[in-house]
Structure formats: C-alpha cells, structure tokens
Amino acid sequence: MAENDFLHVKEFSVKRTYTATLPPAQNQTPARFVLTSEFATGGWANAIEASLNYGTDGSAGGIGATISADCILPNKAFPSGAYYPLHLSFGAQASSTWGTLVNPVAFMRLENWGTAGEFDDKGFLMHIEGINDADDHIFSTGTPEANSGTLRINIGGTAYYIMLCSAGCTT
C-alpha cells in the first residue's frame, strides 16, 4: 500500500490464547498500533480512532460504547500483578516542557461536542455500577457532612478520598 492508502475491512479480530504460564519479562500485546512522527502532525493525530455513529434512525438496544474494555480477573487468590481494564500512561522525555492552559497536558480529555444542551442538563461525567456503599469501601456515605460521600483513590500507594455531595452546588 502507498503511504496515504487506507485498508478497509468489515471486521478485524485478533485472538491469542495462552496455554502455559509466561515469564514476567515476556510482554503480550495481541494488537499494537503505533504512529511515529518526527514532524508536526497537524490538527489531529490518533494511533487509534473509534467511532460509533447511530445516524438519524439508530439507537442502542442496551449499552452503546465506542470502546469496551473488560479485565476478567482470575477465579482464585491473586498470586501477583496489578489489574486494570484501562491503563493510560505518559512518556515525558528529558527535554519535555509544558505547563500552560493554552497547550494543556492531561491524562484524559473529555469533550462534549455538537448540541450540548441536553447533555449539559441531564448527562453525567461518570456512570459507576457494581459498587456498594459502606464504611471503608471504595464508595462510602458514612461521612459526618450531610448529603455527602467519598470515593477512594490511590495516589502513590496512599489512599485519598474525593468528597461528593448528593445535591449540586448552588454558590
């Protein structure tokens, strides 16, 4: 294929099954997409882009997700490792510098585009399912402040708690 050609396929599926324990130094990546550039890439540069478009007449019969990532944990006590359905990482190099709001650097960009009014009025930043409210759990409303709760996060091996309110701020 020429440099600017596209490969169009109906479905692309990669499956790899391991039947033996692999050494820790042997990394596994069934599909890898790499974009390398020594020049400015223009308005957009994505190693992977996914789109789910329902058009005018489509709709989700259940969950509609542009990207789905499942990490199915072993059905036993974990002998080792850390488990994440999504791993985001930066590779800042020795001479990398930044720090302005004009050219932001962040682990995630969340953008609402198009007609934003309905999402602004009724959308959520996150939808979390499958966790239970209890003291010392990941989610707890057992805080002394009225109408509040916490979400536990791990920063550098230390547990911190993000405060939550069950009613929006008015000031």
C-alpha positions, 0 to 999 in steps of 0.5 A: 500500500502507498503511504496515504492508502487506507485498508478497509475491512468489515471486521478485524479480530485478533485472538491469542490464547495462552496455554502455559504460564509466561515469564514476567519479562515476556510482554503480550500485546495481541494488537499494537498500533503505533504512529511515529512522527518526527514532524508536526502532525497537524490538527489531529493525530490518533494511533487509534480512532473509534467511532460509533455513529447511530445516524438519524434512525439508530439507537442502542438496544442496551449499552452503546460504547465506542470502546469496551474494555473488560479485565476478567480477573482470575477465579482464585487468590491473586498470586501477583500483578496489578489489574486494570481494564484501562491503563493510560500512561505518559512518556515525558522525555528529558527535554519535555516542557509544558505547563500552560492552559493554552497547550494543556497536558492531561491524562484524559480529555473529555469533550462534549461536542455538537448540541450540548444542551441536553447533555449539559442538563441531564448527562453525567461525567461518570456512570459507576455500577457494581459498587456498594456503599459502606464504611471503608469501601471504595464508595462510602456515605458514612461521612459526618457532612450531610448529603455527602460521600467519598470515593477512594483513590490511590495516589502513590500507594496512599489512599485519598478520598474525593468528597461528593455531595448528593445535591449540586452546588448552588454558590 
